[in-house]
Amino acid sequence: MKKVNPKKLGLVLLWLGIVLFCSFGVLITISFFSTTLITKTWRYILFGLVFVTLIMIIIAMYLLDKNKYYLRFKKWLTVLITTFVTIYAIGCSGFLFLLYGPYHNFKNWLITTAMMTMNHQYLCKWFYNETMIADVLSENYIEEFTEDTDASLVDFVDVDLTNANEYEKEILVRKKDDIYKLITFEVNGCKAYLAAIYDPKNISVGVTKWLGRSGQYAYDMAKENDAVLAINGGGFVDPGHNSKGAMPVGVTIKNGKLITSSGGGGNVIGFNKDGVLMLNKNRGGSAAISEGYYNAVTMTPFLIVNGKPAFIKGNGGWGYAARTAIGQRADGIVLFLVVDSNSTRSKGASMLDLTEIMQRYGAINAANLDGGTSSVMVLPKEEASQYTTMCEDNNLEYCWINDPIDSAFRHRSRGIPTVWLVKNPEK
């Protein structure tokens, strides 16, 4: 039987010991800041395992002959494994530095982004306790408005182009018969799409035909309603994170008909028959109908009310993600905004970004809509082909022109309960 070379054994034990020591050290450190991922019982077990790995490393150092052990393995293999172990150790240290170091940007991003999702709050609770989470959220928030929208501020008076700035001109310079104009730019390195809809009376709500059972893709709802453009609408009820987008949250109104009024009311976003965007808090379905809502969904927060931007501290407490927002200018032009995230869902827009964009393009009222994987802007195939090959690749008549990414990092959207539709008035 071949004898084990003590120098080879020493080197293997050293490599393994360093990897295990770093791994256990990371888990122990995390356990001091939150017991969600690592309980106190497991912390004590990990301390025991760290002691074992230290003994392993001491034995390894005893077995090694510093001048000769490189001769016992092929040199390239020794260099490769040593490099991997070194990088792994540095990576573990860097990970802890990101989580708990003196620079709080990563912590703020992780907590605010995760806590505003339906499915992924555990991503920050693994690493931070309730006090730490509360401290970050107290430094990143958006104050709720106390006033409702004043419909008289939307006067539908055309803006004089003589004194218009570059953003006004982007909106206002158009062909006479344009139903909408699409403007593209970037936000935090991610693509953004802003549609200016020139007659708000062409806008209505679309609702999944499987209401209560399942949501629909936005491009299917756009096709069924013969829309020229669509974006996703309000939020949805998601018990157990498995609702399939079947039921809108709060109030939903379609062409004057009350569709849903769950939860006793909420922040209602919608239009009256005159095409004025109204943003009102804590409205139930009956109240919303009586106040003149003709098409409406429910979502939060409001970004601009009566020309006043929301007070936003930090990133607004919603983190950075793919976003959708709706706004209206004093001349009546409606703004649909969709901002993509990146491929790892770590970028996108904050509430502050949405507010600043809406202000830049002249919105006097604006609100956040459902975001994340739900965020989509849909066009018919002919128009969409200027921005994407999705229609051709999937043999679709309508498709989204942005790039939605789901929680598994797949480039796809999901079924949703409501959309905002733009119709062709001649059809």
Secondary structure, DSSP 4 states (H G I P E B T S, - for coil): -PPPPHHHHHHHHHHHHHHHHHHHHHHHHHHHH-SSSS-HHHHHHHHHHHHHHHHHHHHHHHH--TTTGGGGS-HHHHHHHHHHHHHHHHHHHHHHHHHHSS--HHHHHHHHHHHTSSS-THHHHTT--HHHHHHHHHHSEEPPPSS---GGG---PPPPGGG--HHHHHHH---TT-SEEEEEEEETTEEEEEEEES-GGGEEEEE-TTTTT--B-HHHHHHHTTEEEEEE-S-B--GGG--TT-SBSSEEEETTEEEEEGGG-EEEEEE-TT--EEEEEEE-HHHHHHTT-SEEEE---EEEETTEEPPEETTTTS-SB-EEEEEEETTS-EEEEEE---TTS--SB-HHHHHHHHHHTTEEEEEE---GGG--EEEEHHHHTTT-SHHHHHT-SEEESS----TTS-S----BSEEEEEE-TT-
